Amino acid sequence: MGQPRRAFTWEFKQEAVKLVTAGRHPIAQVARDFGIAPNLLRRWKHEVAGDPVAAFPGKGRRKPHEEELARLKRDLARVTQERDFLKSVAAYFAKPSA
């Protein structure tokens, strides 16, 4: 069985990326010093470059566009349910009484 996955804190990731982006140290050296794979550090750097505010959302936190998408899906499900209910009510009242 493999080793458990390591979890890194937001501060740890930010510090590692800061050392690389400051230009003082190459990625390979920083990765070795921090005990991580160079590709992982490159991915963190790319994520920070893409959106520094929403980088490293972590467990339970979503990026803003993901939150908006989830909210819109919930709204769509609610509106669809309301529409279906109103259709069934309209069909009930449209029936001629016996």
CNS distance restraints for C-alpha pairs under 8 A (distance, minus, plus):
assign (resid   8 and name CA) (resid  12 and name CA) 6.27 0.50 0.50
assign (resid   8 and name CA) (resid  13 and name CA) 6.80 0.50 0.50
assign (resid   9 and name CA) (resid  13 and name CA) 6.44 0.50 0.50
assign (resid  10 and name CA) (resid  14 and name CA) 6.17 0.50 0.50
assign (resid  10 and name CA) (resid  56 and name CA) 6.55 0.50 0.50
assign (resid  10 and name CA) (resid  58 and name CA) 7.99 0.50 0.50
assign (resid  11 and name CA) (resid  15 and name CA) 6.06 0.50 0.50
assign (resid  12 and name CA) (resid  16 and name CA) 6.28 0.50 0.50
assign (resid  13 and name CA) (resid  17 and name CA) 6.16 0.50 0.50
assign (resid  13 and name CA) (resid  44 and name CA) 7.02 0.50 0.50
assign (resid  14 and name CA) (resid  18 and name CA) 5.93 0.50 0.50
assign (resid  15 and name CA) (resid  19 and name CA) 6.32 0.50 0.50
assign (resid  16 and name CA) (resid  20 and name CA) 6.62 0.50 0.50
assign (resid  16 and name CA) (resid  30 and name CA) 6.87 0.50 0.50
assign (resid  16 and name CA) (resid  31 and name CA) 7.91 0.50 0.50
assign (resid  16 and name CA) (resid  34 and name CA) 7.55 0.50 0.50
assign (resid  16 and name CA) (resid  41 and name CA) 7.42 0.50 0.50
assign (resid  17 and name CA) (resid  21 and name CA) 6.05 0.50 0.50
assign (resid  17 and name CA) (resid  41 and name CA) 7.05 0.50 0.50
assign (resid  17 and name CA) (resid  44 and name CA) 6.82 0.50 0.50
assign (resid  17 and name CA) (resid  45 and name CA) 5.54 0.50 0.50
assign (resid  17 and name CA) (resid  48 and name CA) 7.92 0.50 0.50
assign (resid  18 and name CA) (resid  22 and name CA) 5.92 0.50 0.50
assign (resid  19 and name CA) (resid  23 and name CA) 7.01 0.50 0.50
assign (resid  19 and name CA) (resid  24 and name CA) 6.71 0.50 0.50
assign (resid  19 and name CA) (resid  25 and name CA) 6.40 0.50 0.50
assign (resid  19 and name CA) (resid  30 and name CA) 7.28 0.50 0.50
assign (resid  20 and name CA) (resid  24 and name CA) 6.76 0.50 0.50
assign (resid  20 and name CA) (resid  25 and name CA) 5.66 0.50 0.50
assign (resid  20 and name CA) (resid  26 and name CA) 6.20 0.50 0.50
assign (resid  20 and name CA) (resid  27 and name CA) 5.90 0.50 0.50
assign (resid  20 and name CA) (resid  30 and name CA) 7.07 0.50 0.50
assign (resid  21 and name CA) (resid  45 and name CA) 7.81 0.50 0.50
assign (resid  25 and name CA) (resid  29 and name CA) 6.59 0.50 0.50
assign (resid  25 and name CA) (resid  30 and name CA) 6.51 0.50 0.50
assign (resid  26 and name CA) (resid  30 and name CA) 6.44 0.50 0.50
assign (resid  27 and name CA) (resid  31 and name CA) 6.00 0.50 0.50
assign (resid  27 and name CA) (resid  38 and name CA) 6.26 0.50 0.50
assign (resid  27 and name CA) (resid  41 and name CA) 7.10 0.50 0.50
assign (resid  27 and name CA) (resid  42 and name CA) 7.37 0.50 0.50
assign (resid  28 and name CA) (resid  32 and name CA) 6.17 0.50 0.50
assign (resid  28 and name CA) (resid  38 and name CA) 5.56 0.50 0.50
assign (resid  29 and name CA) (resid  33 and name CA) 6.14 0.50 0.50
assign (resid  30 and name CA) (resid  34 and name CA) 6.08 0.50 0.50
assign (resid  31 and name CA) (resid  35 and name CA) 5.84 0.50 0.50
assign (resid  31 and name CA) (resid  36 and name CA) 5.02 0.50 0.50
assign (resid  31 and name CA) (resid  37 and name CA) 5.80 0.50 0.50
assign (resid  31 and name CA) (resid  38 and name CA) 5.23 0.50 0.50
assign (resid  31 and name CA) (resid  41 and name CA) 6.55 0.50 0.50
assign (resid  32 and name CA) (resid  36 and name CA) 6.31 0.50 0.50
assign (resid  32 and name CA) (resid  37 and name CA) 7.42 0.50 0.50
assign (resid  32 and name CA) (resid  38 and name CA) 7.76 0.50 0.50
assign (resid  36 and name CA) (resid  40 and name CA) 6.93 0.50 0.50
assign (resid  36 and name CA) (resid  41 and name CA) 7.30 0.50 0.50
assign (resid  37 and name CA) (resid  41 and name CA) 6.61 0.50 0.50
assign (resid  38 and name CA) (resid  42 and name CA) 6.21 0.50 0.50
assign (resid  39 and name CA) (resid  43 and name CA) 6.18 0.50 0.50
assign (resid  40 and name CA) (resid  44 and name CA) 6.29 0.50 0.50
assign (resid  41 and name CA) (resid  45 and name CA) 6.14 0.50 0.50
assign (resid  42 and name CA) (resid  46 and name CA) 6.14 0.50 0.50
assign (resid  43 and name CA) (resid  47 and name CA) 6.13 0.50 0.50
assign (resid  44 and name CA) (resid  48 and name CA) 6.23 0.50 0.50
assign (resid  45 and name CA) (resid  49 and name CA) 6.13 0.50 0.50
assign (resid  46 and name CA) (resid  50 and name CA) 6.17 0.50 0.50
assign (resid  47 and name CA) (resid  51 and name CA) 6.48 0.50 0.50
assign (resid  47 and name CA) (resid  52 and name CA) 7.36 0.50 0.50
assign (resid  47 and name CA) (resid  55 and name CA) 5.85 0.50 0.50
assign (resid  47 and name CA) (resid  56 and name CA) 7.64 0.50 0.50
assign (resid  48 and name CA) (resid  52 and name CA) 4.49 0.50 0.50
assign (resid  48 and name CA) (resid  53 and name CA) 7.89 0.50 0.50
assign (resid  48 and name CA) (resid  55 and name CA) 5.41 0.50 0.50
assign (resid  50 and name CA) (resid  55 and name CA) 7.95 0.50 0.50
assign (resid  51 and name CA) (resid  55 and name CA) 5.84 0.50 0.50
assign (resid  54 and name CA) (resid  63 and name CA) 5.72 0.50 0.50
assign (resid  54 and name CA) (resid  64 and name CA) 7.44 0.50 0.50
assign (resid  57 and name CA) (resid  61 and name CA) 5.25 0.50 0.50
assign (resid  57 and name CA) (resid  62 and name CA) 5.76 0.50 0.50
assign (resid  57 and name CA) (resid  63 and name CA) 6.38 0.50 0.50
assign (resid  58 and name CA) (resid  62 and name CA) 7.71 0.50 0.50
assign (resid  62 and name CA) (resid  66 and name CA) 5.89 0.50 0.50
assign (resid  62 and name CA) (resid  67 and name CA) 5.97 0.50 0.50
assign (resid  63 and name CA) (resid  67 and name CA) 6.35 0.50 0.50
assign (resid  64 and name CA) (resid  68 and name CA) 6.27 0.50 0.50
assign (resid  65 and name CA) (resid  69 and name CA) 6.16 0.50 0.50
assign (resid  66 and name CA) (resid  70 and name CA) 6.19 0.50 0.50
assign (resid  67 and name CA) (resid  71 and name CA) 6.16 0.50 0.50
assign (resid  68 and name CA) (resid  72 and name CA) 6.14 0.50 0.50
assign (resid  69 and name CA) (resid  73 and name CA) 6.19 0.50 0.50
assign (resid  70 and name CA) (resid  74 and name CA) 6.29 0.50 0.50
assign (resid  71 and name CA) (resid  75 and name CA) 6.22 0.50 0.50
assign (resid  72 and name CA) (resid  76 and name CA) 6.05 0.50 0.50
assign (resid  73 and name CA) (resid  77 and name CA) 6.19 0.50 0.50
assign (resid  74 and name CA) (resid  78 and name CA) 6.26 0.50 0.50
assign (resid  75 and name CA) (resid  79 and name CA) 6.12 0.50 0.50
assign (resid  76 and name CA) (resid  80 and name CA) 5.97 0.50 0.50
assign (resid  77 and name CA) (resid  81 and name CA) 6.16 0.50 0.50
assign (resid  78 and name CA) (resid  82 and name CA) 6.25 0.50 0.50
assign (resid  79 and name CA) (resid  83 and name CA) 6.08 0.50 0.50
assign (resid  80 and name CA) (resid  84 and name CA) 6.19 0.50 0.50
assign (resid  81 and name CA) (resid  85 and name CA) 6.22 0.50 0.50
assign (resid  82 and name CA) (resid  86 and name CA) 6.19 0.50 0.50
assign (resid  83 and name CA) (resid  87 and name CA) 6.16 0.50 0.50
assign (resid  84 and name CA) (resid  88 and name CA) 6.32 0.50 0.50
assign (resid  85 and name CA) (resid  89 and name CA) 6.25 0.50 0.50
assign (resid  86 and name CA) (resid  90 and name CA) 6.01 0.50 0.50
assign (resid  87 and name CA) (resid  91 and name CA) 6.13 0.50 0.50
assign (resid  88 and name CA) (resid  92 and name CA) 6.17 0.50 0.50
assign (resid  89 and name CA) (resid  93 and name CA) 6.31 0.50 0.50
assign (resid  90 and name CA) (resid  94 and name CA) 5.99 0.50 0.50
assign (resid  91 and name CA) (resid  95 and name CA) 6.50 0.50 0.50
